Amino acid sequence: MVIVAIILWVAFAYIVSTTFAGCENTIIQTVESLNKKHKAVLFERSCGATTGFSSQVSILRIDEDLGNNGGNIYRAKGYPNNIALKWTSKNMLFVGGASFDAFKKRYQYNEIDIVYE
């Protein structure tokens, strides 16, 4: 019974590590907020041949790195060719060219409002 549990645990760990470790982020644009406390990062994310590319946006603290994480405010299929970021105030981010069929679209992140067009 213990051996079966160990084998299942190793198989699960292998599946998780190969599924998520294969993702790669390519930063397209980084824009600092007007008060220099945050930054918005537009990036292209690829998690292998079976998933294709996606356009994603994260809001991070100014000293924080994107790492290999997915977008925390916006995610949509396809390349980020027409997306542009602009801070319109210290607490408002404008995301231009965003897809209407995005599979993640937050309108507020912490105390920051997000406007899409």
C-alpha positions as CSV (number, residue, x, y, z in Angstrom):
1,M,0.0,0.0,0.0
2,V,2.8,2.4,0.9
3,I,4.7,1.6,-2.4
4,V,1.5,2.3,-4.4
5,A,1.1,5.6,-2.6
6,I,4.7,6.6,-3.3
7,I,4.4,5.6,-7.0
8,L,1.2,7.7,-7.3
9,W,2.9,10.7,-5.6
10,V,6.0,10.5,-7.9
11,A,3.7,10.3,-11.0
12,F,1.6,13.3,-9.8
13,A,4.8,15.3,-9.0
14,Y,6.1,14.5,-12.5
15,I,2.9,15.5,-14.2
16,V,2.7,18.8,-12.3
17,S,6.3,19.7,-12.9
18,T,6.3,19.0,-16.6
19,T,2.9,20.7,-17.1
20,F,3.8,24.0,-15.4
21,A,7.6,24.2,-15.8
22,G,7.2,24.3,-19.6
23,C,5.6,27.8,-19.6
24,E,7.6,30.7,-20.8
25,N,6.9,34.5,-20.6
26,T,8.2,37.0,-23.1
27,I,7.8,40.6,-21.9
28,I,6.5,43.0,-24.5
29,Q,6.0,46.2,-22.6
30,T,6.5,47.4,-19.0
31,V,5.0,50.7,-17.8
32,E,5.6,52.2,-14.4
33,S,2.7,53.9,-12.5
34,L,2.8,57.6,-12.1
35,N,3.7,57.3,-8.4
36,K,6.4,54.7,-9.2
37,K,4.8,52.2,-6.7
38,H,3.6,49.7,-9.4
39,K,4.2,48.6,-12.9
40,A,2.1,47.0,-15.5
41,V,3.6,44.2,-17.6
42,L,2.3,43.0,-20.9
43,F,3.7,39.7,-22.0
44,E,3.2,36.8,-24.3
45,R,2.9,33.4,-22.5
46,S,3.5,30.0,-24.1
47,C,3.1,26.7,-22.3
48,G,3.9,24.4,-25.1
49,A,2.7,23.3,-28.5
50,T,-0.7,22.1,-27.3
51,T,-1.7,25.3,-25.6
52,G,-0.6,28.0,-28.1
53,F,0.3,31.6,-27.2
54,S,-1.7,34.0,-25.0
55,S,-1.5,37.7,-24.2
56,Q,-1.4,38.5,-20.5
57,V,-1.0,41.5,-18.2
58,S,0.1,41.7,-14.6
59,I,0.3,44.5,-12.2
60,L,3.3,44.2,-9.9
61,R,5.0,46.2,-7.2
62,I,7.8,48.2,-8.8
63,D,10.5,46.0,-7.2
64,E,8.7,42.7,-8.1
65,D,9.7,40.4,-10.9
66,L,7.2,38.7,-13.2
67,G,8.9,35.4,-12.9
68,N,7.1,32.5,-14.6
69,N,3.6,33.5,-13.3
70,G,0.5,34.0,-15.4
71,G,-1.2,37.3,-15.8
72,N,-3.0,38.5,-12.7
73,I,-5.4,40.9,-14.4
74,Y,-5.7,39.9,-18.0
75,R,-5.4,36.8,-20.1
76,A,-6.6,36.2,-23.7
77,K,-5.7,33.8,-26.5
78,G,-3.3,34.9,-29.2
79,Y,-0.5,37.3,-29.6
80,P,-0.4,40.7,-27.9
81,N,0.1,42.7,-31.1
82,N,-2.5,45.4,-30.6
83,I,-2.4,45.7,-26.8
84,A,-1.0,48.8,-25.2
85,L,-0.7,49.9,-21.5
86,K,-1.0,53.4,-20.1
87,W,-1.3,54.7,-16.6
88,T,-3.9,57.5,-16.6
89,S,-3.5,58.2,-12.9
90,K,-1.6,56.7,-10.0
91,N,-4.4,54.3,-9.4
92,M,-5.8,53.7,-12.9
93,L,-4.4,51.5,-15.7
94,F,-5.7,51.7,-19.3
95,V,-5.4,48.6,-21.4
96,G,-6.0,49.4,-25.0
97,G,-6.7,46.8,-27.7
98,A,-7.9,44.2,-25.3
99,S,-9.9,41.2,-26.6
100,F,-13.6,41.0,-25.7
101,D,-13.3,37.2,-25.4
102,A,-10.5,37.3,-22.8
103,F,-10.7,34.4,-20.4
104,K,-9.5,36.6,-17.5
105,K,-10.3,40.3,-17.2
106,R,-10.2,42.0,-13.8
107,Y,-11.5,45.5,-13.4
108,Q,-9.8,46.2,-10.1
109,Y,-6.6,44.9,-8.6
110,N,-5.9,45.9,-5.0
111,E,-6.6,49.7,-5.1
112,I,-6.0,50.0,-8.9
113,D,-8.8,50.4,-11.4
114,I,-8.4,48.9,-14.8
115,V,-10.2,50.2,-17.9
116,Y,-10.3,48.2,-21.1
117,E,-10.9,49.4,-24.6
